[in-house]
């Protein structure tokens, strides 16, 4: 690989990371009142938020955040979550082997960067079809070989939500299966789902615990 090509690739990755950081900063500024202002609490969205974790972590749910009910606040509960940018970071993925795998990744089981995206998220519900063999890593990095155009980064953000649920459980405020079920039954637009997952992932960016 020539120095020019390598430098161009490095610049492209750096620019992408800068853009993602800016997106996350914007999303992290969303308060419980802004869910409604952003138009993210339409009927289909509210329907997906009915399940609650145990009472002690109710404050970590969207409903708990919006209610502002201090009588349910538990100071011993530390709500947690990471943006999709964190899950994509080299420090979390670990080194990539010559076969393209990431054997030292820090993702929650059973998921790996090589997990097949559409084994979990439907190809046929009109949200986005990344192709039968697209991996989580390919979708999150929006790799050129997938020919992705106009996906609103919805796959990347949905993966982030899925990983947060399995990493932090009730302290992310959504039950196991929520990310897949929401994608597979979503009645809104692709952009609405992308925006919703982005906000969910960014709710606790100010004080996230380490992976």
Residue pairs with C-beta under 8 A, 6 or more apart in sequence:
17 85
20 83
20 84
20 85
20 88
21 85
23 85
23 198
24 83
24 85
24 202
24 205
27 83
27 198
27 199
27 201
27 202
27 205
28 83
28 202
28 203
28 205
28 206
30 38
30 199
30 202
30 203
32 62
32 65
32 66
32 68
33 66
35 41
35 62
35 66
35 199
36 66
38 195
38 199
39 192
40 192
40 195
40 196
40 199
42 188
42 192
44 186
44 187
44 188
45 188
45 192
45 196
48 178
48 181
48 182
48 185
49 61
49 62
49 63
51 174
51 175
51 178
52 58
52 61
52 63
52 64
53 60
53 61
53 169
53 170
53 173
53 174
53 175
54 170
55 72
56 74
56 76
56 77
56 170
57 74
57 77
57 79
57 170
57 171
57 173
58 64
58 72
59 65
59 72
59 73
59 74
59 77
59 79
60 77
60 79
60 80
60 170
60 171
60 172
60 173
60 204
61 173
61 174
62 173
62 200
62 203
64 72
64 173
65 173
65 203
77 171
78 171
78 207
78 209
79 171
79 172
79 173
79 203
79 204
80 164
80 167
80 168
80 171
80 172
80 204
80 208
80 209
81 164
81 168
81 172
81 200
81 201
81 202
81 203
81 204
81 205
81 208
82 160
82 163
82 164
82 167
82 201
82 205
82 208
82 211
83 160
83 198
83 201
83 202
83 205
84 140
84 156
84 157
84 159
84 160
84 198
84 201
86 92
86 208
86 211
87 107
87 140
87 159
87 160
87 163
88 140
88 141
88 156
92 105
92 106
92 107
92 211
93 102
93 105
93 106
93 113
93 137
94 102
94 103
94 104
94 105
94 106
95 102
95 104
96 102
97 103
100 114
101 112
101 113
101 114
102 112
102 113
102 114
102 137
105 112
105 113
106 211
107 113
107 163
107 167
108 163
108 166
108 167
109 166
111 136
111 162
111 163
111 166
112 136
113 135
113 136
113 137
113 140
114 135
114 136
114 137
115 135
115 136
116 132
116 133
116 134
116 135
116 136
117 130
117 134
117 135
117 136
117 138
117 139
117 155
117 159
118 129
118 130
118 131
118 132
118 134
120 162
120 179
120 180
121 127
121 155
121 158
121 180
121 183
121 184
122 183
122 184
123 129
123 130
123 132
125 183
125 184
125 185
125 186
127 154
127 183
127 186
127 190
127 193
128 151
128 154
128 155
128 190
130 138
130 139
130 146
130 148
130 151
130 155
131 146
134 146
136 159
137 143
138 145
138 146
139 146
139 155
139 156
139 159
140 155
140 156
140 159
142 148
142 151
142 153
142 156
151 190
152 190
152 191
152 194
153 194
154 190
154 191
154 193
154 194
154 197
157 193
157 194
157 197
157 198
157 201
158 179
158 183
158 193
158 197
160 197
160 201
161 174
161 178
161 179
161 197
161 200
161 201
162 179
162 180
164 172
164 174
164 200
164 201
165 172
165 174
165 175
165 176
165 178
165 179
166 176
167 211
169 176
172 204
173 203
174 200
179 197
182 193
183 193
186 193
